[in-house]
Amino acid sequence: CGPRLIGQFDSIIMNPPFKNGTDIRHVKHAASLLNPGGRLVSIVANGPRQREKLKPIATEWIDLPPRSFASEGTSVDTALIVIDQA
């Protein structure tokens, strides 16, 4: 059974799980669902894998302050990324 096509979107806002770099897979999949001219905004882990795989396709990459989500129980450094679909 293949993936289910759910359509294309003009805007996607997301906060995917970070464990084991799954945020990379989630963001890349979501970006593939953008209409031309669409925009994706996501929080991602700010690690070397994410910078290697996502920074080249990001229109903007904004480092968030260290431990931005410590009050929620995580000390993972994060970034806010924007991907604009051509």
BARO-509291 format. One record per residue (C-alpha): x, y, z; residue in three letters. Coordinates in steps of 0.001 Angstrom, whole numbers, plus 500000, padded with zeros to 6 digits. Example, Ala and Ser with C-alpha at 12.3 -4.5 7.8 and 13.67 -1.06 7.14 Angstrom:
2
512300495500507800ALA;513670498940507140SER;
//
This chain:
86
500000500000500000CYS;501609503292498903GLY;501378506707500537PRO;497989508360500495ARG;497843511604498504LEU;496199514249500647ILE;496535517231498343GLY;498647520328497979GLN;498757523286500354PHE;499528527001500213ASP;500724527124503846SER;502060524567506298ILE;503011525303509911ILE;504553522458511836MET;506420521296514915ASN;507568517773513988PRO;509174515271516353PRO;512972515616516554PHE;514018512138517733LYS;516608510475515474ASN;516352513244512881GLY;512730512492512041THR;512121516232511731ASP;514156516143508506ILE;511903513513506954ARG;508717515256508126HIS;509803518673506801VAL;510934517312503432LYS;507669515418503005HIS;505591518459503985ALA;507588520665501579ALA;506697518246498768SER;503022519021499471LEU;503362522782498896LEU;501701524455495936ASN;503904526714493806PRO;504304529915495799GLY;503469528040499025GLY;505267528502502327ARG;506239526077505087LEU;507286527271508552VAL;508639524758511053SER;510560524412514269ILE;513382521896513843VAL;516260520641515938ALA;519295522840515344ASN;521770520013514883GLY;524356519129512244PRO;522034516724510382ARG;519292519330510156GLN;521686522056509004ARG;523145519727506367GLU;519807518506504985LYS;517398521410505564LEU;519430524621505522LYS;520151524327501755PRO;516412524236500964ILE;515378526856503528ALA;514579530403502475THR;515252531481506059GLU;516987529762508982TRP;516591531474512352ILE;518528530085515315ASP;516328530202518409LEU;517904530970521797PRO;519518527947523494PRO;517095525879525578ARG;514077527777524200SER;511791524912525195PHE;513376523986528540ALA;510111524824530295SER;508531522029528226GLU;511139519486529334GLY;513594519561526442THR;517006521158526158SER;517339520534522410VAL;518607523582520551ASP;516103524590517893THR;515713526744514798ALA;512748528228512985LEU;512894527559509261ILE;510948528903506322VAL;510747527097502987ILE;509186528943500050ASP;508168526785497118GLN;509087528243493737ALA;
//
